[in-house]
Amino acid sequence: MNPLKIGNLKVNLPIIQGGMGVAISLSGLASAVANAGGIGVISAVAIGMTEPDYMKNYREANKRALRKEIRKARSLTDGVLGVNLMVAVTDYEELLTVALEEKIDVIILGAGLPLKMPQYVTEKGFENIHTKFIPKVSSAKAARVIFSYWAKNFNYIPDAVVVEGPLAGGHLGFKKEDLTGEVVPLADLIEETVLEVSQFEKDFGKEVPVIAGGGIYSGKDMYEIMQKGAKGVKMGTRFVPTHECDASIKFKETYINSTKDDITIIDSPVGLPGRAIRTKFVDQINAGNAKPFKCPWKCLKSCDFRKVPYCIAQALFNAARGNMDEGFAFAGSKAYLSTKIQSVSQVVLELKVEYYKMKYLEYLKNFVGQRFIPERINLPNVIPNIGLKLA
Ligand SMILES: Cc1cc2nc3c(=O)[nH]c(=O)nc-3n(C[C@H](O)[C@H](O)[C@H](O)COP(=O)(O)O)c2cc1C
């Protein structure tokens, strides 16, 4: 696997762990992925729910909790750490400030177009910082909008871009009707975005890696999408059923016990559809049953708490804490493939083995030609040491 290079930042394992809120990817998971050589990402959205005074001092609680988690993660790893920010939340700029004050390596910006972000960073006096900025988009067109805006107004372009396809877990940048039946292949989105970004790379004399996310679960998935031009992958779902993931065991068990038919689409008060595992709670909200709640503040720019049927932040946090009767687990389309809880290092080893198996098969296919039958290859016999470690 080639390292992922984002400017002067070299990431040996080309995997960005998806930031997962509320309180699913905190310092535990992020530091474990960073220690395995990838980019470990803390999710900032409503992170203050982990603090006792959230209902009274939500803004302060969010900032304090994010700072705490970044520092904790830093004490557990010398690897690369990131923060995931949702542009759609009302305290997005305050959380961005905390992440920059803490000198985070990478910031991933999802759930909205971060058009004005470079202006804010400059106005706040954060110049000549090492932090890399990576917007997450769902199409080459959205990438073009951000790149053009930043280039025109700030003479600057993003350091990398994540393209997330329709098979991802969490909120999705697609219309609900585009998520059923045949969905647009991630490979197409990657090829289109690589092409789109290439002109900006030339204009700015800067390499901008395109990173693929959404439904990437195995080393085979990684290998295949990287053949299409992705320089790295972003994976959320695969890291949930790990010992280090910060969610409760009940949340992780929901993944392990799920079947393909349980993975479903919900309407979120964020104004986007989301992919989750079906539970009684999900059935109720999908049937339009309201779940009355008190809103201590308007955490989402688009949410009118008097009209929405439930509080998404509370439902996600309840689930993270194991209260699946009053919440639900966001999950990618391949969550049902999870069968056990593993350590992050076991997951990464499996991914590497699967990836290199694909690479080796490709090599043999080219070398031996059509007579070669890939299914007959027994990897542990070919690479005995890897076979032993996996056993
Ligand atoms: C449980 C869960 C929670 C997530 N929460 C967030 C979030 O708070 N903000 C965000 O931008 N993306 C969120 N995502 C999306 C991930 O960051 C990542 O992009 C996605 O999981 C990649 O697709 P995959 O799940 O198929 O690997 C979440 C995904 C999951 C599975």
The ligand as an SDF file (V2000), in Angstrom:
LIG
                    3D

 31 33  0  0  0  0  0  0  0  0999 V2000
  -22.1440    5.4710   13.4320 C   0  0  0  0  0  0  0  0  0  0  0  0
  -21.7600    6.5200   12.4230 C   0  0  0  0  0  0  0  0  0  0  0  0
  -21.7800    7.8560   12.7950 C   0  0  0  0  0  0  0  0  0  0  0  0
  -21.3600    8.8370   11.8870 C   0  0  0  0  0  0  0  0  0  0  0  0
  -21.3420   10.1390   12.2930 N   0  0  0  0  0  0  0  0  0  0  0  0
  -20.8800   11.1040   11.4590 C   0  0  0  0  0  0  0  0  0  0  0  0
  -20.7950   12.4600   11.8970 C   0  0  0  0  0  0  0  0  0  0  0  0
  -21.1110   12.7850   13.0460 O   0  0  0  0  0  0  0  0  0  0  0  0
  -20.3580   13.3880   11.0110 N   0  0  0  0  0  0  0  0  0  0  0  0
  -19.9790   13.0560    9.7250 C   0  0  0  0  0  0  0  0  0  0  0  0
  -19.5830   13.9510    8.9580 O   0  0  0  0  0  0  0  0  0  0  0  0
  -20.0340   11.7670    9.2880 N   0  0  0  0  0  0  0  0  0  0  0  0
  -20.4610   10.7940   10.1270 C   0  0  0  0  0  0  0  0  0  0  0  0
  -20.4960    9.4780    9.7070 N   0  0  0  0  0  0  0  0  0  0  0  0
  -19.9140    9.1240    8.3870 C   0  0  0  0  0  0  0  0  0  0  0  0
  -18.4640    8.6220    8.5560 C   0  0  0  0  0  0  0  0  0  0  0  0
  -17.6080    9.6740    8.9560 O   0  0  0  0  0  0  0  0  0  0  0  0
  -17.8940    8.0120    7.2560 C   0  0  0  0  0  0  0  0  0  0  0  0
  -17.8230    9.0150    6.2960 O   0  0  0  0  0  0  0  0  0  0  0  0
  -18.7260    6.8480    6.7800 C   0  0  0  0  0  0  0  0  0  0  0  0
  -18.9410    5.9920    7.8690 O   0  0  0  0  0  0  0  0  0  0  0  0
  -18.0470    6.0910    5.6350 C   0  0  0  0  0  0  0  0  0  0  0  0
  -18.8670    5.0590    5.1680 O   0  0  0  0  0  0  0  0  0  0  0  0
  -18.8760    3.5530    5.7740 P   0  0  0  0  0  0  0  0  0  0  0  0
  -19.6360    3.6720    7.0620 O   0  0  0  0  0  0  0  0  0  0  0  0
  -19.5640    2.7420    4.7670 O   0  0  0  0  0  0  0  0  0  0  0  0
  -17.4450    3.1660    6.0170 O   0  0  0  0  0  0  0  0  0  0  0  0
  -20.9380    8.4770   10.5820 C   0  0  0  0  0  0  0  0  0  0  0  0
  -20.9630    7.1240   10.2110 C   0  0  0  0  0  0  0  0  0  0  0  0
  -21.3500    6.1600   11.1070 C   0  0  0  0  0  0  0  0  0  0  0  0
  -21.3290    4.7160   10.6850 C   0  0  0  0  0  0  0  0  0  0  0  0
  1  2  1  0
  2  3  1  0
  2 30  2  0
  3  4  2  0
  4  5  1  0
  4 28  1  0
  5  6  2  0
  6  7  1  0
  6 13  1  0
  7  8  2  0
  7  9  1  0
  9 10  1  0
 10 11  2  0
 10 12  1  0
 12 13  2  0
 13 14  1  0
 14 15  1  0
 14 28  1  0
 15 16  1  0
 16 17  1  0
 16 18  1  0
 18 19  1  0
 18 20  1  0
 20 21  1  0
 20 22  1  0
 22 23  1  0
 23 24  1  0
 24 25  2  0
 24 26  1  0
 24 27  1  0
 28 29  2  0
 29 30  1  0
 30 31  1  0
M  END
$$$$
